[in-house]
């Protein structure tokens, strides 16, 4: 199993984006899988339905009201779709009943949110969400959160967004400068936390159930990006001076040495200068070189970072050393997305039978007649019938797993005897006991006679 990284940049407009490429590469080897021409967007302006097969790369072109759609395995755009206005960021929402891509949510330079259904291209709704451009959109557990240059964070429930409701689920206005990135954990539905960063040098954590500000971390530099350890043990924030700071979310109590959660109850924590660089990565060129994107590997042992110079690095978390330097981009890095799968999933042979395009995204809001018709374009493949559960085999597997967990020494101490064996062994024991008792009685009687004769 490998981890594939898709990355692209804002591009170089001075060369008419002739050098603006996106790449798909492995982070654990030097294998380069694919590249995409004229693949440039604003930061957070690229979305992927997946990697390989018929999955698509959807790129909102910077400075243009256009979307480029790429098919994996092909270098040039497969489709160019005009839009009502320039789009600054994209996010894909999966269907609640499956993992397939369902909605395409786009944030515009005007502050609007557009929601399209990918399978039909229908424009389902347009929301006046922000007063200035939208910088980032994130989806998790039925929530869509957007952050903009107006320093606000607007949270919608997907079902409310698709109705006529114009009131969002929550609006957070604690930041004082533009919101640059958002992170939502994927825990239980009653314990969802939203993390936001801003150029006002703060990291703020909100509880989406109580809508309370839980914790505020204050950094020493404007913050451009954020990512989290898979187990949410720590956060990684990309700063404007080119460094990456680690924020530990748990620490040992100085007296009891028991690990406790950091912050809570609206606490404000100021991050001290890390002079010994124990919690700071300095692999990028320091100075006016913001770390624009951060992504964490599946096991949390490596992080992938991109800066405003187009440099993309794979860093080891434990040693803070550079493991690999990927091909440099033209302009600031705008997208870093990791996928856990085999590298051979992308092949040109799959292009012959693949659905090469998506439905054209409508520029006008959907009408009742369109909803009644509601044509959806999907490709159905031959599917195998689901296998029936073999209960006996399942129980044997569970017993075997239990044995492995309970016998750490490798000695199988389980007793495997049936009732017939136990009954036969019991009969043999009874016969042996009776024989020994008769012999004992005979010896005792002879011993008594010898004692009487001696007297």
C-alpha positions, 0 to 999 in steps of 0.5 A: 500500500502506498500514499499518493500525493496530488499537488498543484500551485497558483501558477505563473500568470506572466508565462500564461500558465505554460509552466503551471502543472499539477502532479501526482506522485508517491511520497514513499518512493521516487515514483512519478505517476502523472502530470496535468497541464495548466492546472492552477488555482487559488489556494484550496481551489482544487477538488478531487473525487478520488484517484484512478479509474473514472475519478476526476480532478476539478480545478477552478482556474485562478483569475478566470470564471472557468473550471478545468476537469482532468481525467487521471492518466491524461495530461491536458484538460478533458473539459472546460466549463464556464461559471457565473464568476471566478471561484476561489475554493472548492470542496466535494461532499460525499453522499450520506448513503455512500462514499461517492461524490455528491455535491460540489461546493464552490466559494466565489470571490464575491462571497457567495457559495454555489452548490452543484449536484455532480451527477446532474450538473444542477445548480441547487442553491446559491448562498450569500455567505460572506461579505468578501471572497471565500478562502476555504471550504471544508466538509465533515459529518453533514456540516459545511464550514467556510472561511473568508477574507471578512474574518468570519466562519460560516457553518451550514448543515447540508440539508439546511443549505439545500432548502430555502433556509437562508439562516446558517447553523452558526457564524463565528466572528472571533477572528479579526483578520482573514481566515486562511484555513479550517480543519474539522475533526471526524469524531463522534457526532456530538464531539465535532470540533472546528479548528480555524487559523487566521493571519491575526496569529490565532488558532481557535477551536469551536465545539459545533454542538454547543457552538462555544469557543473552546480554546484559543492558541496565540502564535508569534506569526500570521498563520497560513495553514493547519493540519492535524495528526490522525489521532488528533494528538497535535496540530501542525500550523504553517506560519508566514515566516516559513516555519511549521509549529507543532501544537501538542493537544495533550501534555503530562501533568507535572505532579501526577504525570497523567496525560491531560488535554490542553486548553478548554473552557475558553482558555487562551494559550500563548505559544512561547518561542521555541528557541531549541526548535523542539516543536518547530520545523525549519526545513523551508526557507525562512523569511517572507515564505509562508507555508501555504499547505500542510498534509499529514500521512496516514500513520502520522509519521510524515507530513507534506508541506508546500510554501509560497515558492512552490517547494513541496517537501516530505518531512519526518515527524520524529527527526524533523528531517527532509525525507524527500523533495518533490518536483517544484511548482510555478508559484505558491502551492495551492493544493496538497491531497493525500490518497492511500492506495496502490500506485498502479491504480492510474493507467492509460488502459482505463481511459478507453472505457471511462466516463470522460466528462462530468455534466456541464455545471448550470449557471442558473438556479434549478427550477421545479421542472428540472427537479421533476425531470432530474436526469442523473448520469451514472455508469453502472458496472458488473457487480458481484453478488454479495457473499453470504456470511458463513457464521461457523467460519466467522466464529472460528476466526473470532476464537482464533483471534481471541487465542492470539490475544490471550496467549501472548507466550505462544502456548496454546492452553485451550482445552479441546475435549468432548463429552465422550472422552471425558466420560471414558476417562472418568470410567478408567479412573473409577476402575483404577481406584477400585483396583488400588483400593482392593490391593490396599485392603489385602495388604492391610489385612496381611499386615495386621496378621503379621503384627498379631503373630509377632505378639 
